[in-house]
Amino acid sequence: MLEKKTLFSVIYSFVEQLARRGITVLVTLVLAYFLTPDEYGLVAMMALFLTLGQTLMESGFRSALIRKETLTQVDTNTACFVSLAVAILAVTLLFFCAPVIADFYQKQELTLMIRVSSLSLIFNSLHVVQMAMLSREMQFKLILRANFPAVFISGVSAVLLAYMGFGVWALIAQILITAILTATFLWWQSKWRPSLSFSMVSLREIYSYGYKILLSSILDTFYKNFTVMVIAKVLTAGVAGLYFFADRVRELLVSQLINSIQTVTFPALSSIQNDITRLKNGYQRVMSIMTFLVFPVLITLCALANLIFEALLPPKWLPAVPYLQIMCLTSIAIPLASININIMKVKGRSDWFLYVELCKVLLGLTALFFTYEKGVIAILLGQLASQYIVYFPSVMFANRLVDYPLREQFSDFAPSLFIAMFTGIVVWCLQQYVTFSAWFELLLFGTVAIVMYIALAIVFRLKAAKQTLQMFKNAKVKNS
């Protein structure tokens, strides 16, 4: 059955993400001992421009290729050649704009850094179609075989370079090596190869869906990176580095889990996009399982953030603890909105997806306008408010498509949220009465949080817990 296949693929995607992100988290923690907040601040200054280039390069092609019911060689050729052409254009623009960006921040070293790191866009463009084809065919095992060695080798290389004193160039080398090796390994794993054919008709057909995804992605990229750009300009590179580092930790531990589920459910549920009943049932299961897994991670990370930084990082990073805590609370709304956005993409309503992104950006910029002079904490609280507000229009659009209203969504995620919140509060309170080493407290309270959350889920007989357990059983049977 499709649902079992989808859930099994979710597990494999989790394994793939956890393997990659586990290595990346470890590398990030090690690099934190060799690099300073100011050096991370330099990377943060480049982030907006490099990510915009990446977004333009992908141009929504991946989603369009996955969703397209009948895919031809001409379609994939067209997407491949256009992605490469846009990547070359983006690298050229960044090459000439690099001095302007450096003058804006008054950091002349950014010129060479941007020019070198932008080359990663060309290598990333070479595997857009491969990733789309493997995702479309639910071949996440092959994606794991390609991504894991690329991340491992680039991570080890970055640590060695940082240890040898190369500073921020260790991070740039990590970006480049990851791009080169990922492209190499994906071409090795994928059977698809381009041929010399191109069609403007195919391009228009793909872009009719993909350009709205592109615009939405540009807005999302701008929204996520504009804040750190403002912090770097208005405050200091060091503060921007602390913000960027906290956001990187949150992104590595949480957002990729959400993205992995989106990556899997989009191609799987696209195949039943015309069966509203099955589609709604599928998304209800995804909502229950995703929130059951993600909410405790977010809230426990928030509760244990101070211990994590004390145990694993040098003292220079401790000012980033409150940043990470607020980011975790803000991220609670992300998996909820992501489900509704996925529904819009599956049903082909990329225009509604664009409206939601516009709403998010307008709310976020409004919040930033009123908070940027009041410090980073005020900025983060403004982001929290805007992220929660934007969830409601996403529900409205999703309800029109599959009859999944706020009341039903709330009943699917509320039990997991309440139990996760109770667990987080208990763990946080216990820290106030126990004084041991940070390592011991982290191990102790981390274990308490896991045991308490699972025990409460069993006591209250959470439907999401049963569905998650069944998902792993199905995967075990499938894998045996």
C-alpha positions in Angstrom: 0.0 0.0 0.0 1.1 3.6 -0.7 0.8 4.7 2.9 3.2 2.0 4.1 5.6 2.8 1.4 5.4 6.5 2.3 6.1 5.8 6.0 8.9 3.5 5.2 10.4 6.2 3.0 10.0 8.7 5.8 12.1 6.4 8.0 14.8 6.1 5.4 14.8 9.8 4.9 15.1 10.3 8.7 18.1 8.0 8.6 19.6 9.9 5.7 19.0 13.2 7.4 20.2 12.1 10.8 23.4 10.6 9.4 24.2 13.7 7.4 23.1 16.1 10.1 24.8 14.1 12.8 28.1 14.5 11.1 27.4 18.2 10.4 26.4 18.9 14.0 29.6 17.2 15.2 31.7 19.2 12.7 29.9 22.4 13.8 30.7 21.7 17.5 34.3 21.0 16.7 34.7 24.1 14.5 33.3 26.2 17.3 36.5 25.6 19.2 38.6 27.0 16.4 36.5 29.8 15.0 35.2 32.9 16.6 31.7 34.6 16.5 33.3 37.3 14.3 34.3 34.6 11.7 30.9 33.1 11.8 29.6 36.6 11.3 31.5 36.9 8.0 29.8 33.7 6.8 26.4 35.1 7.9 27.0 38.2 5.8 27.4 36.0 2.7 24.5 33.8 3.5 21.7 35.9 1.9 23.5 36.3 -1.4 24.7 32.7 -1.7 21.3 31.3 -0.8 19.5 33.5 -3.2 21.9 32.3 -5.9 21.1 28.7 -4.9 17.4 29.4 -5.0 17.6 31.0 -8.5 19.6 28.1 -9.7 17.0 25.5 -8.6 14.2 27.7 -10.0 11.5 25.4 -8.6 12.5 22.7 -11.1 12.9 20.0 -8.5 9.3 20.3 -7.2 8.0 20.7 -10.8 9.8 17.5 -12.0 8.6 15.5 -9.0 5.0 16.6 -9.4 4.8 16.2 -13.2 2.6 13.1 -13.9 4.4 12.3 -17.2 8.1 13.1 -17.3 10.1 12.9 -20.5 13.8 13.0 -21.3 13.2 16.4 -22.9 11.8 17.7 -19.7 14.7 16.6 -17.6 17.2 17.8 -20.2 15.6 21.2 -20.3 15.6 21.5 -16.5 19.3 20.4 -16.3 20.5 22.9 -19.0 18.5 25.8 -17.6 19.7 25.1 -14.0 23.3 25.1 -15.2 22.8 28.3 -17.2 21.2 30.1 -14.3 24.0 29.0 -12.0 26.6 30.4 -14.3 24.6 33.7 -14.5 24.4 33.8 -10.6 28.1 33.2 -10.2 28.9 36.0 -12.7 26.6 38.4 -10.9 28.1 37.5 -7.5 31.6 38.0 -8.9 30.9 41.6 -10.0 28.7 42.4 -7.0 31.1 41.0 -4.3 33.0 44.3 -3.9 29.7 46.2 -3.4 28.6 43.7 -0.7 32.0 44.1 0.9 31.7 47.9 0.9 28.2 47.6 2.4 29.5 45.7 5.4 32.9 47.5 5.4 34.6 44.1 5.3 36.8 44.0 2.2 37.8 40.3 2.8 34.2 39.4 1.8 35.0 40.1 -1.9 37.3 37.0 -2.4 35.2 34.9 0.0 32.0 35.5 -2.0 33.7 34.9 -5.3 35.2 31.6 -4.3 32.2 30.2 -2.4 29.8 31.1 -5.2 31.4 28.4 -7.4 29.5 25.9 -5.4 26.4 27.0 -7.2 27.7 25.5 -10.5 28.3 22.1 -8.9 25.0 22.2 -7.1 23.2 22.8 -10.4 24.6 19.6 -11.8 22.5 17.4 -9.5 19.1 19.1 -9.5 17.6 16.6 -11.9 19.3 13.6 -10.2 17.8 14.6 -6.8 14.4 15.1 -8.4 14.5 11.8 -10.2 15.6 9.8 -7.1 13.1 11.5 -4.9 10.3 10.9 -7.5 11.2 7.2 -7.5 11.4 7.2 -3.6 15.1 6.0 -3.9 16.2 7.6 -0.6 18.7 4.8 0.1 20.6 6.0 -3.0 20.4 9.6 -1.8 21.9 8.5 1.6 24.7 6.7 -0.2 25.5 9.9 -2.1 25.0 12.5 0.6 26.6 10.8 3.6 30.2 10.4 2.3 30.1 13.9 0.8 29.2 15.4 4.1 31.7 13.3 6.0 34.6 14.0 3.8 33.9 17.8 3.6 33.4 17.9 7.4 36.7 16.2 8.2 38.4 18.5 5.7 36.9 21.6 7.3 38.0 20.5 10.8 41.6 19.9 9.6 41.7 23.3 7.9 40.4 25.0 11.0 42.9 23.2 13.1 45.7 24.4 10.8 44.6 28.0 11.3 42.7 28.7 8.1 39.8 30.3 10.0 36.7 31.2 8.0 38.2 29.6 4.9 37.6 26.2 6.5 33.8 26.9 6.3 34.1 28.0 2.7 36.1 24.9 1.8 33.4 22.8 3.5 30.8 24.4 1.2 32.8 23.8 -1.9 33.8 20.2 -1.1 30.3 19.3 -0.2 28.9 20.7 -3.5 31.6 18.9 -5.6 31.3 15.5 -3.9 27.5 15.5 -3.7 27.3 16.1 -7.4 29.8 13.4 -8.1 28.2 10.8 -5.9 24.6 11.6 -7.1 25.7 11.1 -10.7 27.2 7.8 -9.7 24.0 6.6 -7.9 21.5 7.9 -10.5 20.9 6.2 -13.8 19.7 9.4 -15.5 22.0 11.1 -18.0 21.3 14.2 -20.1 21.1 14.2 -23.9 21.3 16.9 -26.4 17.6 18.0 -26.5 15.9 21.1 -25.3 12.3 22.3 -25.6 10.9 25.8 -24.9 7.4 24.1 -24.7 8.7 21.9 -21.9 10.4 24.9 -20.2 7.1 26.9 -20.2 5.2 23.9 -18.9 7.7 23.3 -16.0 7.9 27.0 -15.2 4.1 27.4 -15.2 4.3 25.6 -11.9 7.9 26.1 -10.9 8.1 29.9 -11.2 5.6 30.3 -8.3 7.7 27.9 -6.2 10.8 29.9 -7.3 9.2 33.2 -6.2 8.1 31.6 -2.9 11.6 30.3 -2.3 13.1 33.7 -3.0 10.8 35.2 -0.5 11.5 32.5 2.1 15.3 32.9 1.5 15.1 36.7 1.8 13.0 36.4 5.0 15.4 33.9 6.7 18.6 35.7 5.8 17.6 39.4 5.8 17.4 39.5 9.6 21.0 38.4 10.1 22.1 40.9 7.4 20.4 43.7 9.4 21.9 42.5 12.7 25.4 42.4 11.0 24.9 45.9 9.7 23.2 47.6 12.7 25.0 45.7 15.5 28.3 43.9 15.1 29.8 40.9 13.2 30.2 39.1 16.5 26.5 39.4 17.4 25.6 38.3 13.9 27.9 35.3 14.3 26.2 34.3 17.6 22.7 34.6 15.9 23.9 32.7 12.9 25.5 30.0 15.0 22.3 29.5 17.1 20.2 29.4 14.0 22.6 26.8 12.4 22.3 24.6 15.5 18.5 24.8 15.3 18.5 24.2 11.6 20.7 21.2 11.9 18.8 19.5 14.7 15.2 20.3 13.8 14.5 21.9 10.4 16.1 19.1 8.4 13.8 16.5 10.1 10.9 18.6 8.9 12.4 18.9 5.4 13.0 15.2 5.2 9.3 14.5 5.8 8.3 17.1 3.3 10.8 15.7 0.8 9.3 12.2 1.1 5.6 13.0 1.4 5.5 15.3 -1.6 6.4 12.7 -4.3 4.5 10.0 -2.5 1.3 11.9 -2.0 1.6 13.6 -5.4 0.7 10.3 -7.0 -2.7 10.3 -5.2 -3.4 14.1 -5.6 -6.8 13.4 -7.2 -8.1 11.1 -4.4 -9.1 13.7 -1.8 -10.1 11.2 0.9 -6.8 9.3 0.7 -4.8 12.5 0.5 -6.4 13.9 3.6 -5.9 10.7 5.5 -2.3 10.7 4.5 -1.7 14.2 5.7 -3.4 13.6 9.0 -1.0 10.7 9.6 1.9 12.9 8.6 0.7 15.7 10.9 0.4 13.3 13.9 3.7 11.6 13.3 5.7 14.7 12.5 4.5 16.6 15.5 5.0 13.6 17.8 8.6 13.4 16.7 9.5 17.1 16.3 7.8 18.8 19.2 9.7 17.0 22.0 13.0 17.7 20.2 12.2 21.4 19.9 11.0 21.9 23.5 13.7 19.7 25.1 16.3 21.5 23.1 14.9 24.8 24.5 14.9 23.5 28.0 18.4 22.0 27.8 20.0 24.7 25.7 22.1 26.2 28.5 23.5 22.7 29.5 24.2 21.8 25.8 26.3 25.0 25.4 28.1 24.6 28.7 28.9 20.9 28.1 29.8 20.9 24.4 31.0 24.4 23.5 33.5 26.9 24.7 32.3 29.8 26.9 32.5 32.4 24.0 29.2 30.9 22.6 27.1 31.1 25.8 25.5 34.5 24.8 23.8 32.6 21.9 21.7 30.4 24.4 18.7 32.7 24.7 18.7 33.1 20.9 18.5 29.4 20.4 15.7 29.0 23.0 13.5 31.6 21.3 14.2 30.1 17.9 13.1 26.7 19.2 9.8 28.1 20.4 9.3 29.9 17.1 10.0 26.7 15.2 7.0 24.9 16.8 4.8 26.5 14.2 7.0 25.4 11.3 6.0 21.8 11.0 2.3 22.8 11.2 2.5 25.3 8.4 4.8 23.0 6.3 2.0 20.4 6.2 -0.4 22.9 4.8 2.1 24.2 2.3 2.8 20.6 1.2 -0.9 20.2 0.5 -0.9 23.3 -1.7 2.1 22.0 -3.7 0.7 18.5 -4.2 -2.6 20.0 -5.4 -0.8 22.3 -7.8 -1.8 25.5 -6.0 1.6 27.1 -6.1 -0.1 30.5 -6.3 -1.6 29.9 -2.8 1.8 28.8 -1.6 3.1 32.1 -2.9 0.4 34.1 -1.1 1.4 32.4 2.2 5.0 33.2 1.7 4.1 36.9 0.9 2.1 37.0 4.1 5.0 35.6 6.1 7.5 38.0 4.6 5.3 41.1 5.1 4.6 40.1 8.7 8.3 39.3 9.3 9.5 42.6 7.8 6.9 44.6 9.8 8.0 42.9 13.0 11.7 43.6 12.1 10.9 47.2 11.4 9.6 47.7 14.9 12.2 45.6 16.7 15.6 46.0 15.0 16.7 49.0 17.2 15.8 47.1 20.4 18.3 44.3 20.1 18.4 40.6 19.1 15.9 39.3 21.7 13.3 41.8 20.5 13.9 40.8 16.9 13.5 37.1 17.8 10.3 37.7 19.7 8.9 39.6 16.6 9.8 36.6 14.5 8.0 34.3 16.9 4.8 36.3 16.7 4.9 36.6 12.9 5.6 32.8 12.4 2.6 31.8 14.6 0.2 34.3 12.8 1.1 33.0 9.3 0.0 29.5 10.3 -3.6 30.5 10.1 -3.8 31.5 6.4 -2.0 28.3 5.6 -4.8 26.4 7.4 -7.4 28.3 5.5 -5.9 27.4 2.1 -5.3 23.7 3.0 -8.9 23.4 4.2 -10.2 24.5 0.9 -8.2 21.8 -0.9 -8.7 18.7 1.3 -11.2 19.7 4.0 -8.7 19.7 6.8 -9.8 22.6 9.1 -8.1 24.1 12.1 -10.2 22.1 14.5 -9.1 18.8 13.1 -5.5 19.9 12.8 -5.5 21.0 16.4 -6.8 17.7 17.5 -4.1 15.9 15.6 -1.1 17.9 17.0 -2.3 19.2 20.4 -1.8 16.0 22.5 1.9 15.8 21.4 2.4 19.5 22.0 0.9 19.5 25.6 2.9 16.4 26.6 6.1 17.8 25.1 5.5 21.2 26.9 4.9 19.5 30.2 8.0 17.4 29.8 10.1 20.5 28.9 8.8 22.5 31.9 9.6 19.6 34.3 13.1 19.1 32.9 13.8 22.9 33.1 12.5 23.1 36.7 14.6 20.2 37.8 17.8 21.9 36.6 17.2 24.7 39.2 17.5 22.2 42.1 20.4 20.0 40.9 24.1 21.0 40.8 26.4 18.6 39.0 28.7 18.9 36.1 27.2 20.1 32.9 28.0 16.8 31.1 26.3 14.8 33.8 23.2 17.0 34.0 22.8 17.0 30.2 22.9 13.2 30.2 20.6 12.9 33.2 17.9 15.4 32.1 18.1 14.3 28.5 17.3 10.7 29.6 14.6 12.0 31.9 13.0 13.9 29.1 12.9 10.9 26.7 11.6 8.5 29.3 8.9 11.0 30.6 7.7 11.9 27.1 7.4 8.2 26.0 5.7 7.3 29.4 3.2 10.1 29.1 2.4 9.1 25.5 1.7 5.5 26.7 -0.3 6.6 29.7 -2.6 8.9 27.7 -2.7 6.5 24.7 -1.7 9.0 22.1 -2.9 8.0 18.7 0.3 9.6 17.2 2.5 7.3 19.3 0.6 4.2 18.0 1.0 5.5 14.4 4.7 6.2 14.9 5.3 2.7 16.4 3.4 1.1 13.5 5.5 3.1 11.0 8.7 1.6 12.5 7.2 -1.8 12.5 6.2 -1.5 8.9 9.7 -0.4 8.0 11.2 -3.3 9.9 9.0 -5.8 8.0 9.8 -4.0 4.7 13.5 -4.0 5.4 13.7 -7.7 6.4 
